[in-house]
């Protein structure tokens, strides 16, 4: 649903249009009507926060209002192009922001392609309303397709139908939601009623998005990254030029249908990723940690962020995570916080939980800056703190007290978490070594450390307390570790101890992203696998 989520222009148009209708009903003049719309536009930006796509949409709305008030609506297009150029020159980082790129591309598709396609459909006898409904999402999807493919490594086959189903709910959800926000300080009961009314069209939008994204044949795999985006962009341009010839247009249609029908059985049979019923995923981010705990569809708690942004962002995109209500930083070493910007990339992160031990300062500063840019709350909590969201329950077990003079004080002051998802207990000890593990054993009631799944501490280093492992007694042990690392991780003796204790051991250097799943048959494991040539 790229057109609805990335552009934000439809929401701006709905809000400003509603104000404009009220102004015209009150017989306000052009300049007064434009002024009222400008006030509404500014309030809308404040309400939804000035993200890059909203900045672009607000700019487009302001230019449109100025052109409308001046009686020159056709002047809006070149003025919009100039404004976007100025925005990028003032803030060059916008050029690399996915939301801003999607917003600009979708707008370009709507302005340049949609009118021609609409008119072409009408010439072929398609009713005006249906022609508009087909042309708008198709143009937006085509324009945004290369960027979406580069980010997600997929090409959607259901985007246009999903948009068609969602369109009727957009206006009522937007107007009622804004109305609830506006009247809430003055009339809470009225705001609650408006929000209740808005919940019904919003429910429909979520339903369409969830089922569209969950269709097993809804997407086709595509090369990710910059080269994948450029490849699809080049192919799209070539097709736009070639399809002007009737013979080529028919050939493209036949080939497209053949490819879709040929890939459909494979997509229906393959389960894909993430596996159904997953309760925890350890991401393959190299020599570092990034663990994902599901909260609900599209939402998850993330524990640590790996050594660099791209790897954790890619893992979260594969899992379909669009919102992170809580990011937990076990400690501030670079292999756990170097990728923190990747967690924020294109996602709403509500809060960041950090340990009381602030060393190393470079890692703490990296997390603090990312939280400030992403407007996420920073939390530091004691042992015993609990958190619940959706189907996830989380409790902080340690450190029980500050440990000093250990082999590695940052490691031995890692946050130690116990999570419960679908009745499965998961222990996440960060990089806690034998000193913190023994301290936790001394202060924790018997049985509190027992877990079905253990994220093995410190990438499987040799600094593990045997009594700690015996207390956990995991059925599954997940080892986040980098290929060919020089630290000797994971230690063979530790792997042998875990296996002898009955644990099924999976490691990200040889298995790629690894997941524990809970189903009718109990606990199981699934490995996504690694790309050819990555095995040591």
N, C-alpha and C positions, 0 to 999 in steps of 0.2 A: 504494500500500500504506500509506495514511495511518494506519489503525488500528494497524498493527504498528510503524511508524517514529515516529509522532508521540506516541502515547500512552505507550509504555514500561511501561504497567501490566501488559500481558500478561507481559513479562519478569519484573517484580517478583512477579507472582502465581505464576509457574512456580518461581522460586527459593525464595520463602517457602513455597510449597506442598510442595516437595521436603523442606525442612527440617521442616515440620510433620508430614509423613508419617513421617520418621525419628523425630521426637520421640514421636509416638503409638505407633510400633512399639516404642520403648523404654519405653512406659507412663509418660511424663512427664505431670505434671498440667497444667491449663490455663494457669496463670501461668508455669510453667517453660517450657512449649511456646511461649507468647507471647514470653517473654524471649529464647529461642533464635532465634525468627523475627526479633525486633527486631535482634539482633546481625547476623543474616544480611542484613537489610535495610540496615543501616548499612554493612556491608562492600560490598554491591552498589553503593550510591551512590558510595562512595569509588572502587570499581573502574571504573565507567563515567563518572565525573565528574558533579558536580551541575549539569547543564544545567537550564533551566527546566522542560522536560517531565519530567525525572527527579525534580526537586524535587516537582512535583505528584504524580507516581506514588508517590514515597516517602511523601508526606503521606497519600495515600489508603491506602497499605499500613499505615501506623502507626495510622491511625484504625480501619481494619478489624480490626487485631490487638487494639486496646484494646476494641472492641465485642465481639469474639469471646471475649476473656478474661473480660469482664464478663457474658457470656451474653446480650447484647442486640445481635445483628447488625443489626436494623432501624434502630438509632440511628446507623449509619454514614453514611447519606445526608445528613441535615441537618448532622451534624458536618463532613462533607467540604465542603459548601457554605460553612460558616462558616470553615473553615480556608483555603479558596481566597481568600475575601474578606480574611482577615487577611494572607495572603501578599502580595496586591496592595497593601494599605495599607502594609505594611512596605517593600515594594520596588515602587513604582509602575511602574518600567520593565518589569516582568513583563507588565503589561497590554498592552503594545505588542509583546511578543516573539511571533513567529509560532509557535515551538515550544510555548510555554506556551498560547497561544490554541487551537492544534490539539489539544493534550493535554486541555484542559478541555472543549472542544466534543465531542471523541470520547467522553470519559467520560460526558458528559451524554447523548449519543446511546445509549450502551450501557446506561445506567441507566434512561432514560425511554422509549426507543423499542423497543429490542431485545426486552425481555420480551413486550411486547404483540404485536409482529410474530411472534415465535416461537409464542406461543399461538394467534394467528390462523392461522398455517400448520398447526399441529397439528390445529386444528379442521377444516381442509380435507383432512385425511388425510395430510399430509406427515410422514414418520418424524421422531421426536424429534431425533435427531442431525443430520439434514439441515436441519430447521427452525432449530436453533440455529446451524448453520454458515452458513445464508443470512442470518439476521436480524442477527447480530453485525456482519459487515463492511458490510452494507447500512446499518444504523443509524449506524455510525461514519462512513461515507462521506457520508451525507446531512447529518450534523451538521457535518462539516468542509468540505463542498463549497464554501460561500461564501468561506471564507478561502483555500482552495486556488485557487479561481477568481480571486480578487483578486490572489494572488501570481503565478500562472502564466499567467493569461489563457486558460485552457483548462478544460474539464469532461471528466473521464475517463469513458469508456464501459466500461473493462475492470477497474476497481478491484475490484468484487465477485468476478468470476471469478479474478483474480490472488490475492486473499486466500484464496479457497477452496483454490487449489492450494498456497499457501504454508503454510497452517495446520499440516499434519502435520509440517513440519520445524522449527517454532518451538521446541517443548519440547526435543527432543534437542540442537539447536544451542545453546540457552541453557544447559542443565544441563551439557553436556560442556565448553562454553567456560568457564563459571565454575569447574568442577572443575579444568580445566587451569591456570587462574590461581591457584587456591588451593594446589594441590600443587606448583606449579613451584619455590618456594624450597626445598622439602624433598625432592622426588623429580622431577628434571628429565626422566628417561626416561618416567615415568608421565604427566607433564604433556604431553610430546610426543605420546605415544600418544593421550591424550584429545583433544588439539587435532587430531590427524589424523582421529579419528572425527568430531569436530565439523565438520571441513571438508566432509564429504559433505552433511549437511543445509544447511550454509551455502552450498555450491555450488548447491543446488537453489533456495534463496531468491534468490540473485543471478541465476540463469537465468530464473526466473519474472519478476523485476523487469525484467531487461534486455529480454526478449522482449515483455513487456507494454508497456513504455515505447516500444519500437521499432515497434509495430504502426502502420501508416500511418493506420488508421481508429480508433485507440484513444482519440483525444481529439477534442472539438469546440471550435472557437474561441469565446471568450467575452470580453466587455469586462474588462480588467484594472483594478487599483487599487481604491480604496475604493468607488467607485460600482458597479463590477462585482460586488463582494462583496455590497453592500447589495441590488442588483437580484436576485441569485440567492437571497439570504436571504428577501426578500419573496416571490419566486415559490415558494420551498420551503414557506414557512408557508401561503401561499394554497392550494397543492396539498394539504398535509396536512389542512387544514380541509375543502377541497372534496371530497376523495376519500372522505369518510365517506358520501357519497351514491353508490349503485351506478351510476347513469347517468353521473355525472361521472367516476367511476373508470374506466368503460369508455371514455369519451371521451378521457381523459388517456392511457390505454394506446394507443388508436388514433393519436392525434396524435404521441406519443413514437416509436412505430414508424415512422410516416410521415417524421418529421424525420430519424431515424437512417438510414433507407433512402435518403432523398433526398440526404443529405449524404455517404453512403458512397462513391459513385463519384468525387465530387470529391476526397475525402480520399485515395482510393487512387491517383488519377492525379497529384495534386500531390505534389512531393517534400518540401515543408515545409522547416523550418529546424531544425538546421543541415544544410547540403547533405552528401550522402555523400562521404566521402573528404577532408573538410576538414583542412587542415594549419595554418591560422592564420586568426583572425578579428580584425579591427579593429572595435571596438564604437563605435557612434555615441553618444558621451556628451557631445556639445557640444564646446566649445573645450578639449579635453584629450585625453589618451591612455589607452586601456585595450585591451590586446592579449591574446588568449587562444591558448594553444598546447595542443593535446590531448595527454593522457598515455594515457588509456584511457577506457572508457565511464564517464561521470559524473565524470571527474577531469581537471584541466587545470592548467597553470602559467599564472598571470596576471601580466602585466607592466604595471604602473601601474594606477591606479584611477579616473582621470578626476576632474572637479571636484566631483562630489556623489554621495552613496551610491546614490540611487534608480536612476540611469541604468546604472551598472555592475552592480548587482544584477539589474536587469531583463534586461540582455544575457546574464549568466551563467545566468539561469533559462531564457531562450530556448534556450540551448545545452545545457541539462540538466546543468549543472555543480553537483555536490553536495559535492565535496571539492577543495581546492586544496593540493597537497603543497608548493608553493612560490609565494609572492607576491614578485615582484621590483619594487622601487622604483628607477626609473632616477635620480631626484633628487627633492628635497623641495619643488618648487614646487607651489602649490595645485592647478593644473590636472592634476597627476599623482597627488596624494595626498589631495585633498579628499574623494574617495569611498571611502577605504579601509575605512570601516565597512561599506559595501555588499558588499565582498568577503567579509567575515566573517559577514554576515547569513545565518543558517541553514546555514552551511558550516563544516566543519573545515578550518582553515588550519594546516599543520604548521610552516612556517618562513617568515620574511620576510627577504629579502636586500636590504640597503640600501647606498648608496655610502659611501665614506669621508668625502666632503665633507658636512658636517653643516648647511650653511646652505640655506635659511632655517630658523631654529630652530623656528618655529611649525609648519612642515611635519614636521620631525623629531619634534617632540613628539606630533603627531597620529598618526604611524605607531607611535611607541613605545607610546602609550596603547592603541591598537587591538590591538597585539600582546600587551600585558599582559592585556587583558580576554579576548582569544581564546586565551590561553595558547600562543602561537606563539613559537618560538625566533627570536631576532634574530641575523642573520649579517652580517658585513662581511668581504669576501674580496678578494684581490688579482687583478690580471689574470692569466689563465691558469687560473683555477678552473673546474672542470668539474662537471657535474651530469647524471645520467641517471635517468630514471623512465619505465617503460613503453616506448613507442615514441619518446620524446623524448630528444635529446642537446643539452646546452646548454653553452656555453663563454663566459666573460667575456673579451672582447678589450680593453676599455679602461674607464677612461682609463689610458694607459700610465704616467703619473706625474701628481701634482697640478699643475694649471694655475692660475696666479694672474695677476691683472692683465688678464684678458681682457674682452671686451665684457660677458659674463655668466659669472662663475665657476661658479655652480651648474649652468648649462646645460653649460658646457664641462668639467665633471667628472661628467657623466652616465655611468652604467654603459652600456657598449656590449656587446650580446650577439649571438652567432651561434647559432641554433637549427637543428637538423636533425630533420625529421619526415617519415617515409616517403620518405627520400632527397632531400627538398626542403630547400635551405638558405635560411634566413630571417635577415636582418640587422635588428637592432633597436637603433638608435643613440640612443634617448631624445630629448633636445633638443640633442644635440651640434651645435655650430656649427663654422664653418670652422677655428677654432683647434684644437679637439680632433680634428677630422677630419684636419688636416694632421699633428698629432702622432702620430695612429694610423698614418697612412701611413708616417711615418718609422720607426716601430718594429715594423711588422707585415710578415711575409714576403709576398712577391708571391703573389697568388692567395688569401691567407687571407680577404680581404674579399669575394671573389666570392660572389654570392648569387643565387638564383632570385627571391626576394621581398625587397623593401626596404620596411620601415616608414619612410616619409620623415621625417627628423629635423625637430623643432621645427615641426610642423604645416605644413611646406612654406614656411618663411620664406626670405628671400633670402640668408641667411648660410650658404651651402653651398659647399664646395670642389669645383670641377669635376673635379679629379683624383680625389677621393674617389668621386664618382658614376661616373667612368669605370672605377675599379677594381672597383666593385660590379657594374656592368652588369646591372641587374635585368631580368627579363622581366615582372615585376609590381611596381608601386609603389602602396602603400596610404598614403593621406594622412588621418590623423585630424584633423579640423578642424571648428570650429563654424560654424553658419549665421549669416551676416551679421556675422562678427567684425570688429572695428575695427582689426586689425593688418595687414590686407592679405594674410592667409594664405588659400590658398597663393599664392605669387608666380607671376605668369604666365610669367616667364622660366624659372623652375625647371620648371614643368609642360612648357613647350616643349622644354627640354633633355632631360627624361626621355622624352618622346614621341619626340623625334628619335633617341634612343638605342635605340629599339625597345621601350620599356616600355609595358605597358597600365596606365594610371593610373586608380585608383578613389579617391573621396573620400567621407568619411562625411557631409558636409553635404548632398550631393546624392544619394548612393546608399544612405544608411543603413548598417547593419552590412554590412561587406564581407568576403568570404572568398576565400582561395586554396585550390583543391582539387587533389588529385592522383589521377588515374584512369588508365584504360587508354590514353586518348589523350594523356597527359602532363599538364602544368600548365594549369589553367583558373581562371577567376574567377567568382564569384557575388555579386550584390548583393541584399540583402534588400529594399531599397527604403525609402522614408520615408513617414510619414503624410501625408495630404493637407494642404496648406497650409504645409508646412515648407520647401518649396523657396524659395530666395531669389528 
